[in-house]
Amino acid sequence: MGTTVQHLSQRDFQKMKILVPPKDLLTAFKNIADSIYENEVKLRRKNQNLAFTRDLLLPKLMSGELDVSELDIKIPEVEV
């Protein structure tokens, strides 16, 4: 079995001491990391849905096939 660090041998790795956090700390980290990952997956799905909707509607808006001039759309101001 080789290593990806050429100057370290298997013997060097066997001599290394590795700190392992307590189980309760690992569990707490896992819960936080899982929550962040789940949110990231949800946001990716939402972004894909928004991109699909944009790609579907934009040509219709540009061609005039859809008219939104009568809609009461309030666009919030964005600070630059």
PyMOL Python script that loads the backbone (N, CA, C, O; Angstrom):
from pymol import cmd

cmd.read_pdbstr("""\
ATOM      1  N   MET A   1       0.847  -1.182   0.000  1.00  0.00           N
ATOM      2  CA  MET A   1       0.000   0.000   0.000  1.00  0.00           C
ATOM      3  C   MET A   1       0.887   1.238   0.000  1.00  0.00           C
ATOM      4  O   MET A   1       1.799   1.347   0.819  1.00  0.00           O
ATOM      5  N   GLY A   2       0.628   2.168  -0.908  1.00  0.00           N
ATOM      6  CA  GLY A   2       1.443   3.365  -1.009  1.00  0.00           C
ATOM      7  C   GLY A   2       0.753   4.563  -0.378  1.00  0.00           C
ATOM      8  O   GLY A   2      -0.385   4.492   0.085  1.00  0.00           O
ATOM      9  N   THR A   3       1.478   5.643  -0.381  1.00  0.00           N
ATOM     10  CA  THR A   3       0.929   6.889   0.135  1.00  0.00           C
ATOM     11  C   THR A   3       0.935   7.934  -0.967  1.00  0.00           C
ATOM     12  O   THR A   3       1.600   7.765  -1.990  1.00  0.00           O
ATOM     13  N   THR A   4       0.205   8.995  -0.758  1.00  0.00           N
ATOM     14  CA  THR A   4       0.216  10.085  -1.735  1.00  0.00           C
ATOM     15  C   THR A   4       1.273  11.126  -1.385  1.00  0.00           C
ATOM     16  O   THR A   4       1.508  12.055  -2.158  1.00  0.00           O
ATOM     17  N   VAL A   5       1.907  10.980  -0.237  1.00  0.00           N
ATOM     18  CA  VAL A   5       3.006  11.864   0.156  1.00  0.00           C
ATOM     19  C   VAL A   5       4.282  11.036   0.053  1.00  0.00           C
ATOM     20  O   VAL A   5       4.525  10.151   0.874  1.00  0.00           O
ATOM     21  N   GLN A   6       5.090  11.327  -0.957  1.00  0.00           N
ATOM     22  CA  GLN A   6       6.216  10.456  -1.288  1.00  0.00           C
ATOM     23  C   GLN A   6       7.258  10.330  -0.186  1.00  0.00           C
ATOM     24  O   GLN A   6       7.878   9.276  -0.044  1.00  0.00           O
ATOM     25  N   HIS A   7       7.459  11.373   0.586  1.00  0.00           N
ATOM     26  CA  HIS A   7       8.515  11.304   1.601  1.00  0.00           C
ATOM     27  C   HIS A   7       8.047  10.632   2.898  1.00  0.00           C
ATOM     28  O   HIS A   7       8.839  10.502   3.831  1.00  0.00           O
ATOM     29  N   LEU A   8       6.786  10.203   2.981  1.00  0.00           N
ATOM     30  CA  LEU A   8       6.292   9.503   4.167  1.00  0.00           C
ATOM     31  C   LEU A   8       6.072   8.033   3.834  1.00  0.00           C
ATOM     32  O   LEU A   8       5.461   7.694   2.821  1.00  0.00           O
ATOM     33  N   SER A   9       6.574   7.181   4.692  1.00  0.00           N
ATOM     34  CA  SER A   9       6.403   5.742   4.485  1.00  0.00           C
ATOM     35  C   SER A   9       5.242   5.238   5.334  1.00  0.00           C
ATOM     36  O   SER A   9       4.686   5.972   6.151  1.00  0.00           O
ATOM     37  N   GLN A  10       4.891   3.988   5.130  1.00  0.00           N
ATOM     38  CA  GLN A  10       3.834   3.384   5.931  1.00  0.00           C
ATOM     39  C   GLN A  10       4.248   3.349   7.404  1.00  0.00           C
ATOM     40  O   GLN A  10       3.416   3.508   8.298  1.00  0.00           O
ATOM     41  N   ARG A  11       5.521   3.142   7.636  1.00  0.00           N
ATOM     42  CA  ARG A  11       6.041   3.125   9.013  1.00  0.00           C
ATOM     43  C   ARG A  11       5.835   4.496   9.669  1.00  0.00           C
ATOM     44  O   ARG A  11       5.471   4.587  10.841  1.00  0.00           O
ATOM     45  N   ASP A  12       6.075   5.572   8.882  1.00  0.00           N
ATOM     46  CA  ASP A  12       5.859   6.927   9.416  1.00  0.00           C
ATOM     47  C   ASP A  12       4.400   7.110   9.831  1.00  0.00           C
ATOM     48  O   ASP A  12       4.110   7.682  10.882  1.00  0.00           O
ATOM     49  N   PHE A  13       3.500   6.624   9.004  1.00  0.00           N
ATOM     50  CA  PHE A  13       2.077   6.752   9.317  1.00  0.00           C
ATOM     51  C   PHE A  13       1.714   5.942  10.560  1.00  0.00           C
ATOM     52  O   PHE A  13       0.894   6.383  11.365  1.00  0.00           O
ATOM     53  N   GLN A  14       2.310   4.775  10.725  1.00  0.00           N
ATOM     54  CA  GLN A  14       2.001   3.936  11.881  1.00  0.00           C
ATOM     55  C   GLN A  14       2.481   4.581  13.173  1.00  0.00           C
ATOM     56  O   GLN A  14       1.941   4.298  14.243  1.00  0.00           O
ATOM     57  N   LYS A  15       3.479   5.434  13.089  1.00  0.00           N
ATOM     58  CA  LYS A  15       4.013   6.114  14.268  1.00  0.00           C
ATOM     59  C   LYS A  15       3.213   7.365  14.633  1.00  0.00           C
ATOM     60  O   LYS A  15       3.320   7.873  15.749  1.00  0.00           O
ATOM     61  N   MET A  16       2.410   7.860  13.683  1.00  0.00           N
ATOM     62  CA  MET A  16       1.688   9.104  13.913  1.00  0.00           C
ATOM     63  C   MET A  16       0.591   8.925  14.960  1.00  0.00           C
ATOM     64  O   MET A  16      -0.063   7.886  15.046  1.00  0.00           O
ATOM     65  N   LYS A  17       0.421   9.974  15.741  1.00  0.00           N
ATOM     66  CA  LYS A  17      -0.667  10.012  16.707  1.00  0.00           C
ATOM     67  C   LYS A  17      -1.737  10.941  16.136  1.00  0.00           C
ATOM     68  O   LYS A  17      -1.445  12.035  15.653  1.00  0.00           O
ATOM     69  N   ILE A  18      -2.961  10.481  16.204  1.00  0.00           N
ATOM     70  CA  ILE A  18      -4.070  11.241  15.644  1.00  0.00           C
ATOM     71  C   ILE A  18      -5.054  11.560  16.761  1.00  0.00           C
ATOM     72  O   ILE A  18      -5.482  10.679  17.506  1.00  0.00           O
ATOM     73  N   LEU A  19      -5.399  12.829  16.861  1.00  0.00           N
ATOM     74  CA  LEU A  19      -6.391  13.238  17.855  1.00  0.00           C
ATOM     75  C   LEU A  19      -7.784  12.935  17.313  1.00  0.00           C
ATOM     76  O   LEU A  19      -8.120  13.290  16.184  1.00  0.00           O
ATOM     77  N   VAL A  20      -8.567  12.284  18.126  1.00  0.00           N
ATOM     78  CA  VAL A  20      -9.950  11.971  17.759  1.00  0.00           C
ATOM     79  C   VAL A  20     -10.853  12.678  18.766  1.00  0.00           C
ATOM     80  O   VAL A  20     -10.726  12.465  19.972  1.00  0.00           O
ATOM     81  N   PRO A  21     -11.770  13.523  18.273  1.00  0.00           N
ATOM     82  CA  PRO A  21     -12.639  14.243  19.204  1.00  0.00           C
ATOM     83  C   PRO A  21     -13.606  13.295  19.903  1.00  0.00           C
ATOM     84  O   PRO A  21     -13.871  12.197  19.414  1.00  0.00           O
ATOM     85  N   PRO A  22     -14.127  13.720  21.038  1.00  0.00           N
ATOM     86  CA  PRO A  22     -15.102  12.893  21.759  1.00  0.00           C
ATOM     87  C   PRO A  22     -16.343  12.640  20.898  1.00  0.00           C
ATOM     88  O   PRO A  22     -16.688  13.443  20.030  1.00  0.00           O
ATOM     89  N   LYS A  23     -16.997  11.522  21.154  1.00  0.00           N
ATOM     90  CA  LYS A  23     -18.158  11.121  20.360  1.00  0.00           C
ATOM     91  C   LYS A  23     -19.260  12.175  20.370  1.00  0.00           C
ATOM     92  O   LYS A  23     -19.889  12.416  19.339  1.00  0.00           O
ATOM     93  N   ASP A  24     -19.507  12.812  21.525  1.00  0.00           N
ATOM     94  CA  ASP A  24     -20.569  13.823  21.583  1.00  0.00           C
ATOM     95  C   ASP A  24     -20.245  15.029  20.708  1.00  0.00           C
ATOM     96  O   ASP A  24     -21.152  15.636  20.139  1.00  0.00           O
ATOM     97  N   LEU A  25     -18.970  15.384  20.593  1.00  0.00           N
ATOM     98  CA  LEU A  25     -18.562  16.486  19.726  1.00  0.00           C
ATOM     99  C   LEU A  25     -18.724  16.091  18.253  1.00  0.00           C
ATOM    100  O   LEU A  25     -19.175  16.894  17.437  1.00  0.00           O
ATOM    101  N   LEU A  26     -18.354  14.856  17.922  1.00  0.00           N
ATOM    102  CA  LEU A  26     -18.551  14.361  16.556  1.00  0.00           C
ATOM    103  C   LEU A  26     -20.030  14.353  16.185  1.00  0.00           C
ATOM    104  O   LEU A  26     -20.401  14.721  15.070  1.00  0.00           O
ATOM    105  N   THR A  27     -20.869  13.930  17.128  1.00  0.00           N
ATOM    106  CA  THR A  27     -22.314  13.898  16.881  1.00  0.00           C
ATOM    107  C   THR A  27     -22.860  15.307  16.677  1.00  0.00           C
ATOM    108  O   THR A  27     -23.666  15.539  15.775  1.00  0.00           O
ATOM    109  N   ALA A  28     -22.426  16.244  17.510  1.00  0.00           N
ATOM    110  CA  ALA A  28     -22.875  17.636  17.377  1.00  0.00           C
ATOM    111  C   ALA A  28     -22.449  18.205  16.026  1.00  0.00           C
ATOM    112  O   ALA A  28     -23.236  18.869  15.351  1.00  0.00           O
ATOM    113  N   PHE A  29     -21.201  17.943  15.635  1.00  0.00           N
ATOM    114  CA  PHE A  29     -20.722  18.419  14.335  1.00  0.00           C
ATOM    115  C   PHE A  29     -21.524  17.798  13.205  1.00  0.00           C
ATOM    116  O   PHE A  29     -21.906  18.488  12.261  1.00  0.00           O
ATOM    117  N   LYS A  30     -21.781  16.496  13.296  1.00  0.00           N
ATOM    118  CA  LYS A  30     -22.532  15.804  12.251  1.00  0.00           C
ATOM    119  C   LYS A  30     -23.917  16.403  12.089  1.00  0.00           C
ATOM    120  O   LYS A  30     -24.385  16.596  10.967  1.00  0.00           O
ATOM    121  N   ASN A  31     -24.575  16.700  13.199  1.00  0.00           N
ATOM    122  CA  ASN A  31     -25.906  17.294  13.133  1.00  0.00           C
ATOM    123  C   ASN A  31     -25.883  18.643  12.428  1.00  0.00           C
ATOM    124  O   ASN A  31     -26.749  18.933  11.603  1.00  0.00           O
ATOM    125  N   ILE A  32     -24.900  19.461  12.753  1.00  0.00           N
ATOM    126  CA  ILE A  32     -24.776  20.774  12.116  1.00  0.00           C
ATOM    127  C   ILE A  32     -24.432  20.607  10.637  1.00  0.00           C
ATOM    128  O   ILE A  32     -25.042  21.246   9.780  1.00  0.00           O
ATOM    129  N   ALA A  33     -23.460  19.753  10.340  1.00  0.00           N
ATOM    130  CA  ALA A  33     -23.036  19.547   8.952  1.00  0.00           C
ATOM    131  C   ALA A  33     -24.163  18.957   8.110  1.00  0.00           C
ATOM    132  O   ALA A  33     -24.350  19.357   6.961  1.00  0.00           O
ATOM    133  N   ASP A  34     -24.914  18.011   8.668  1.00  0.00           N
ATOM    134  CA  ASP A  34     -26.046  17.420   7.942  1.00  0.00           C
ATOM    135  C   ASP A  34     -27.085  18.479   7.601  1.00  0.00           C
ATOM    136  O   ASP A  34     -27.618  18.500   6.492  1.00  0.00           O
ATOM    137  N   SER A  35     -27.370  19.355   8.554  1.00  0.00           N
ATOM    138  CA  SER A  35     -28.349  20.419   8.344  1.00  0.00           C
ATOM    139  C   SER A  35     -27.882  21.365   7.235  1.00  0.00           C
ATOM    140  O   SER A  35     -28.670  21.760   6.376  1.00  0.00           O
ATOM    141  N   ILE A  36     -26.614  21.721   7.260  1.00  0.00           N
ATOM    142  CA  ILE A  36     -26.063  22.601   6.224  1.00  0.00           C
ATOM    143  C   ILE A  36     -26.143  21.916   4.870  1.00  0.00           C
ATOM    144  O   ILE A  36     -26.514  22.546   3.880  1.00  0.00           O
ATOM    145  N   TYR A  37     -25.802  20.645   4.814  1.00  0.00           N
ATOM    146  CA  TYR A  37     -25.844  19.901   3.552  1.00  0.00           C
ATOM    147  C   TYR A  37     -27.278  19.809   3.015  1.00  0.00           C
ATOM    148  O   TYR A  37     -27.510  19.994   1.820  1.00  0.00           O
ATOM    149  N   GLU A  38     -28.232  19.521   3.901  1.00  0.00           N
ATOM    150  CA  GLU A  38     -29.634  19.433   3.470  1.00  0.00           C
ATOM    151  C   GLU A  38     -30.105  20.768   2.904  1.00  0.00           C
ATOM    152  O   GLU A  38     -30.801  20.799   1.889  1.00  0.00           O
ATOM    153  N   ASN A  39     -29.733  21.868   3.550  1.00  0.00           N
ATOM    154  CA  ASN A  39     -30.099  23.194   3.047  1.00  0.00           C
ATOM    155  C   ASN A  39     -29.454  23.455   1.689  1.00  0.00           C
ATOM    156  O   ASN A  39     -30.080  24.034   0.802  1.00  0.00           O
ATOM    157  N   GLU A  40     -28.223  23.035   1.533  1.00  0.00           N
ATOM    158  CA  GLU A  40     -27.522  23.230   0.264  1.00  0.00           C
ATOM    159  C   GLU A  40     -28.223  22.468  -0.858  1.00  0.00           C
ATOM    160  O   GLU A  40     -28.373  22.987  -1.964  1.00  0.00           O
ATOM    161  N   VAL A  41     -28.649  21.245  -0.576  1.00  0.00           N
ATOM    162  CA  VAL A  41     -29.364  20.435  -1.573  1.00  0.00           C
ATOM    163  C   VAL A  41     -30.681  21.106  -1.938  1.00  0.00           C
ATOM    164  O   VAL A  41     -31.026  21.190  -3.117  1.00  0.00           O
ATOM    165  N   LYS A  42     -31.424  21.589  -0.938  1.00  0.00           N
ATOM    166  CA  LYS A  42     -32.693  22.271  -1.196  1.00  0.00           C
ATOM    167  C   LYS A  42     -32.473  23.528  -2.042  1.00  0.00           C
ATOM    168  O   LYS A  42     -33.226  23.786  -2.981  1.00  0.00           O
ATOM    169  N   LEU A  43     -31.450  24.302  -1.713  1.00  0.00           N
ATOM    170  CA  LEU A  43     -31.175  25.527  -2.461  1.00  0.00           C
ATOM    171  C   LEU A  43     -30.762  25.232  -3.899  1.00  0.00           C
ATOM    172  O   LEU A  43     -31.135  25.968  -4.813  1.00  0.00           O
ATOM    173  N   ARG A  44     -29.999  24.168  -4.107  1.00  0.00           N
ATOM    174  CA  ARG A  44     -29.643  23.775  -5.477  1.00  0.00           C
ATOM    175  C   ARG A  44     -30.896  23.428  -6.286  1.00  0.00           C
ATOM    176  O   ARG A  44     -31.025  23.824  -7.444  1.00  0.00           O
ATOM    177  N   ARG A  45     -31.817  22.683  -5.664  1.00  0.00           N
ATOM    178  CA  ARG A  45     -33.072  22.333  -6.345  1.00  0.00           C
ATOM    179  C   ARG A  45     -33.879  23.583  -6.679  1.00  0.00           C
ATOM    180  O   ARG A  45     -34.413  23.710  -7.780  1.00  0.00           O
ATOM    181  N   LYS A  46     -33.962  24.500  -5.725  1.00  0.00           N
ATOM    182  CA  LYS A  46     -34.696  25.743  -5.970  1.00  0.00           C
ATOM    183  C   LYS A  46     -34.053  26.543  -7.096  1.00  0.00           C
ATOM    184  O   LYS A  46     -34.751  27.094  -7.948  1.00  0.00           O
ATOM    185  N   ASN A  47     -32.732  26.607  -7.102  1.00  0.00           N
ATOM    186  CA  ASN A  47     -32.029  27.334  -8.165  1.00  0.00           C
ATOM    187  C   ASN A  47     -32.274  26.690  -9.519  1.00  0.00           C
ATOM    188  O   ASN A  47     -32.463  27.389 -10.515  1.00  0.00           O
ATOM    189  N   GLN A  48     -32.271  25.355  -9.564  1.00  0.00           N
ATOM    190  CA  GLN A  48     -32.550  24.663 -10.828  1.00  0.00           C
ATOM    191  C   GLN A  48     -33.961  24.967 -11.299  1.00  0.00           C
ATOM    192  O   GLN A  48     -34.186  25.201 -12.487  1.00  0.00           O
ATOM    193  N   ASN A  49     -34.923  24.965 -10.366  1.00  0.00           N
ATOM    194  CA  ASN A  49     -36.300  25.266 -10.704  1.00  0.00           C
ATOM    195  C   ASN A  49     -36.438  26.706 -11.203  1.00  0.00           C
ATOM    196  O   ASN A  49     -37.141  26.961 -12.181  1.00  0.00           O
ATOM    197  N   LEU A  50     -35.776  27.636 -10.538  1.00  0.00           N
ATOM    198  CA  LEU A  50     -35.817  29.030 -10.975  1.00  0.00           C
ATOM    199  C   LEU A  50     -35.197  29.202 -12.355  1.00  0.00           C
ATOM    200  O   LEU A  50     -35.732  29.932 -13.191  1.00  0.00           O
ATOM    201  N   ALA A  51     -34.076  28.536 -12.597  1.00  0.00           N
ATOM    202  CA  ALA A  51     -33.425  28.629 -13.912  1.00  0.00           C
ATOM    203  C   ALA A  51     -34.332  28.044 -14.992  1.00  0.00           C
ATOM    204  O   ALA A  51     -34.434  28.605 -16.083  1.00  0.00           O
ATOM    205  N   PHE A  52     -34.987  26.930 -14.702  1.00  0.00           N
ATOM    206  CA  PHE A  52     -35.912  26.321 -15.661  1.00  0.00           C
ATOM    207  C   PHE A  52     -37.067  27.274 -15.959  1.00  0.00           C
ATOM    208  O   PHE A  52     -37.441  27.469 -17.116  1.00  0.00           O
ATOM    209  N   THR A  53     -37.624  27.862 -14.906  1.00  0.00           N
ATOM    210  CA  THR A  53     -38.741  28.792 -15.068  1.00  0.00           C
ATOM    211  C   THR A  53     -38.306  30.008 -15.882  1.00  0.00           C
ATOM    212  O   THR A  53     -39.030  30.449 -16.775  1.00  0.00           O
ATOM    213  N   ARG A  54     -37.140  30.543 -15.581  1.00  0.00           N
ATOM    214  CA  ARG A  54     -36.610  31.674 -16.340  1.00  0.00           C
ATOM    215  C   ARG A  54     -36.462  31.318 -17.809  1.00  0.00           C
ATOM    216  O   ARG A  54     -36.883  32.072 -18.686  1.00  0.00           O
ATOM    217  N   ASP A  55     -35.862  30.165 -18.070  1.00  0.00           N
ATOM    218  CA  ASP A  55     -35.625  29.751 -19.459  1.00  0.00           C
ATOM    219  C   ASP A  55     -36.933  29.504 -20.202  1.00  0.00           C
ATOM    220  O   ASP A  55     -36.996  29.670 -21.421  1.00  0.00           O
ATOM    221  N   LEU A  56     -37.963  29.114 -19.483  1.00  0.00           N
ATOM    222  CA  LEU A  56     -39.269  28.883 -20.088  1.00  0.00           C
ATOM    223  C   LEU A  56     -39.993  30.200 -20.367  1.00  0.00           C
ATOM    224  O   LEU A  56     -40.596  30.371 -21.426  1.00  0.00           O
ATOM    225  N   LEU A  57     -39.930  31.124 -19.414  1.00  0.00           N
ATOM    226  CA  LEU A  57     -40.700  32.361 -19.522  1.00  0.00           C
ATOM    227  C   LEU A  57     -40.013  33.473 -20.314  1.00  0.00           C
ATOM    228  O   LEU A  57     -40.683  34.237 -21.008  1.00  0.00           O
ATOM    229  N   LEU A  58     -38.711  33.570 -20.222  1.00  0.00           N
ATOM    230  CA  LEU A  58     -38.007  34.700 -20.838  1.00  0.00           C
ATOM    231  C   LEU A  58     -38.284  34.841 -22.335  1.00  0.00           C
ATOM    232  O   LEU A  58     -38.576  35.951 -22.779  1.00  0.00           O
ATOM    233  N   PRO A  59     -38.208  33.785 -23.126  1.00  0.00           N
ATOM    234  CA  PRO A  59     -38.505  33.955 -24.554  1.00  0.00           C
ATOM    235  C   PRO A  59     -39.939  34.442 -24.805  1.00  0.00           C
ATOM    236  O   PRO A  59     -40.179  35.224 -25.724  1.00  0.00           O
ATOM    237  N   LYS A  60     -40.884  33.977 -23.987  1.00  0.00           N
ATOM    238  CA  LYS A  60     -42.277  34.397 -24.145  1.00  0.00           C
ATOM    239  C   LYS A  60     -42.450  35.863 -23.765  1.00  0.00           C
ATOM    240  O   LYS A  60     -43.231  36.582 -24.389  1.00  0.00           O
ATOM    241  N   LEU A  61     -41.725  36.304 -22.746  1.00  0.00           N
ATOM    242  CA  LEU A  61     -41.779  37.715 -22.353  1.00  0.00           C
ATOM    243  C   LEU A  61     -41.123  38.597 -23.412  1.00  0.00           C
ATOM    244  O   LEU A  61     -41.648  39.652 -23.767  1.00  0.00           O
ATOM    245  N   MET A  62     -39.976  38.155 -23.909  1.00  0.00           N
ATOM    246  CA  MET A  62     -39.240  38.941 -24.905  1.00  0.00           C
ATOM    247  C   MET A  62     -40.025  39.067 -26.214  1.00  0.00           C
ATOM    248  O   MET A  62     -39.973  40.105 -26.874  1.00  0.00           O
ATOM    249  N   SER A  63     -40.741  38.025 -26.583  1.00  0.00           N
ATOM    250  CA  SER A  63     -41.486  38.045 -27.850  1.00  0.00           C
ATOM    251  C   SER A  63     -42.829  38.756 -27.713  1.00  0.00           C
ATOM    252  O   SER A  63     -43.476  39.054 -28.717  1.00  0.00           O
ATOM    253  N   GLY A  64     -43.247  39.025 -26.493  1.00  0.00           N
ATOM    254  CA  GLY A  64     -44.537  39.655 -26.273  1.00  0.00           C
ATOM    255  C   GLY A  64     -45.672  38.662 -26.163  1.00  0.00           C
ATOM    256  O   GLY A  64     -46.828  39.053 -26.001  1.00  0.00           O
ATOM    257  N   GLU A  65     -45.357  37.381 -26.249  1.00  0.00           N
ATOM    258  CA  GLU A  65     -46.394  36.351 -26.112  1.00  0.00           C
ATOM    259  C   GLU A  65     -47.057  36.428 -24.738  1.00  0.00           C
ATOM    260  O   GLU A  65     -48.253  36.172 -24.600  1.00  0.00           O
ATOM    261  N   LEU A  66     -46.272  36.780 -23.731  1.00  0.00           N
ATOM    262  CA  LEU A  66     -46.806  37.020 -22.388  1.00  0.00           C
ATOM    263  C   LEU A  66     -46.692  38.504 -22.082  1.00  0.00           C
ATOM    264  O   LEU A  66     -45.635  39.105 -22.278  1.00  0.00           O
ATOM    265  N   ASP A  67     -47.777  39.094 -21.603  1.00  0.00           N
ATOM    266  CA  ASP A  67     -47.785  40.513 -21.267  1.00  0.00           C
ATOM    267  C   ASP A  67     -47.954  40.646 -19.762  1.00  0.00           C
ATOM    268  O   ASP A  67     -48.938  40.167 -19.200  1.00  0.00           O
ATOM    269  N   VAL A  68     -47.012  41.283 -19.121  1.00  0.00           N
ATOM    270  CA  VAL A  68     -47.067  41.451 -17.670  1.00  0.00           C
ATOM    271  C   VAL A  68     -47.214  42.922 -17.284  1.00  0.00           C
ATOM    272  O   VAL A  68     -47.060  43.287 -16.118  1.00  0.00           O
ATOM    273  N   SER A  69     -47.509  43.746 -18.257  1.00  0.00           N
ATOM    274  CA  SER A  69     -47.580  45.183 -17.989  1.00  0.00           C
ATOM    275  C   SER A  69     -48.697  45.546 -17.015  1.00  0.00           C
ATOM    276  O   SER A  69     -48.608  46.569 -16.336  1.00  0.00           O
ATOM    277  N   GLU A  70     -49.731  44.739 -16.934  1.00  0.00           N
ATOM    278  CA  GLU A  70     -50.860  45.029 -16.051  1.00  0.00           C
ATOM    279  C   GLU A  70     -50.680  44.456 -14.646  1.00  0.00           C
ATOM    280  O   GLU A  70     -51.498  44.712 -13.762  1.00  0.00           O
ATOM    281  N   LEU A  71     -49.639  43.702 -14.440  1.00  0.00           N
ATOM    282  CA  LEU A  71     -49.426  43.104 -13.118  1.00  0.00           C
ATOM    283  C   LEU A  71     -48.885  44.143 -12.144  1.00  0.00           C
ATOM    284  O   LEU A  71     -48.078  44.997 -12.512  1.00  0.00           O
ATOM    285  N   ASP A  72     -49.339  44.057 -10.902  1.00  0.00           N
ATOM    286  CA  ASP A  72     -48.847  44.949  -9.852  1.00  0.00           C
ATOM    287  C   ASP A  72     -47.652  44.262  -9.184  1.00  0.00           C
ATOM    288  O   ASP A  72     -47.803  43.563  -8.183  1.00  0.00           O
ATOM    289  N   ILE A  73     -46.482  44.471  -9.749  1.00  0.00           N
ATOM    290  CA  ILE A  73     -45.280  43.811  -9.264  1.00  0.00           C
ATOM    291  C   ILE A  73     -44.417  44.846  -8.555  1.00  0.00           C
ATOM    292  O   ILE A  73     -44.005  45.842  -9.149  1.00  0.00           O
ATOM    293  N   LYS A  74     -44.152  44.597  -7.288  1.00  0.00           N
ATOM    294  CA  LYS A  74     -43.282  45.495  -6.526  1.00  0.00           C
ATOM    295  C   LYS A  74     -41.900  44.867  -6.457  1.00  0.00           C
ATOM    296  O   LYS A  74     -41.742  43.740  -5.987  1.00  0.00           O
ATOM    297  N   ILE A  75     -40.915  45.592  -6.923  1.00  0.00           N
ATOM    298  CA  ILE A  75     -39.537  45.112  -6.907  1.00  0.00           C
ATOM    299  C   ILE A  75     -38.802  45.824  -5.786  1.00  0.00           C
ATOM    300  O   ILE A  75     -38.682  47.049  -5.800  1.00  0.00           O
ATOM    301  N   PRO A  76     -38.305  45.059  -4.807  1.00  0.00           N
ATOM    302  CA  PRO A  76     -37.592  45.704  -3.700  1.00  0.00           C
ATOM    303  C   PRO A  76     -36.279  46.315  -4.182  1.00  0.00           C
ATOM    304  O   PRO A  76     -35.618  45.792  -5.079  1.00  0.00           O
ATOM    305  N   GLU A  77     -35.925  47.432  -3.561  1.00  0.00           N
ATOM    306  CA  GLU A  77     -34.667  48.069  -3.912  1.00  0.00           C
ATOM    307  C   GLU A  77     -33.519  47.295  -3.290  1.00  0.00           C
ATOM    308  O   GLU A  77     -33.618  46.794  -2.170  1.00  0.00           O
ATOM    309  N   VAL A  78     -32.440  47.209  -4.032  1.00  0.00           N
ATOM    310  CA  VAL A  78     -31.266  46.474  -3.577  1.00  0.00           C
ATOM    311  C   VAL A  78     -30.141  47.467  -3.345  1.00  0.00           C
ATOM    312  O   VAL A  78     -29.840  48.293  -4.207  1.00  0.00           O
ATOM    313  N   GLU A  79     -29.523  47.379  -2.171  1.00  0.00           N
ATOM    314  CA  GLU A  79     -28.392  48.255  -1.883  1.00  0.00           C
ATOM    315  C   GLU A  79     -27.171  47.794  -2.630  1.00  0.00           C
ATOM    316  O   GLU A  79     -26.877  46.600  -2.685  1.00  0.00           O
ATOM    317  N   VAL A  80     -26.462  48.734  -3.202  1.00  0.00           N
ATOM    318  CA  VAL A  80     -25.257  48.392  -3.963  1.00  0.00           C
ATOM    319  C   VAL A  80     -24.028  48.760  -3.195  1.00  0.00           C
ATOM    320  O   VAL A  80     -22.914  48.548  -3.675  1.00  0.00           O
TER     321      VAL A  80
END
""", "prot")
cmd.dss("prot")
cmd.show_as("cartoon", "prot")
cmd.util.cbc("prot")
cmd.orient("prot")
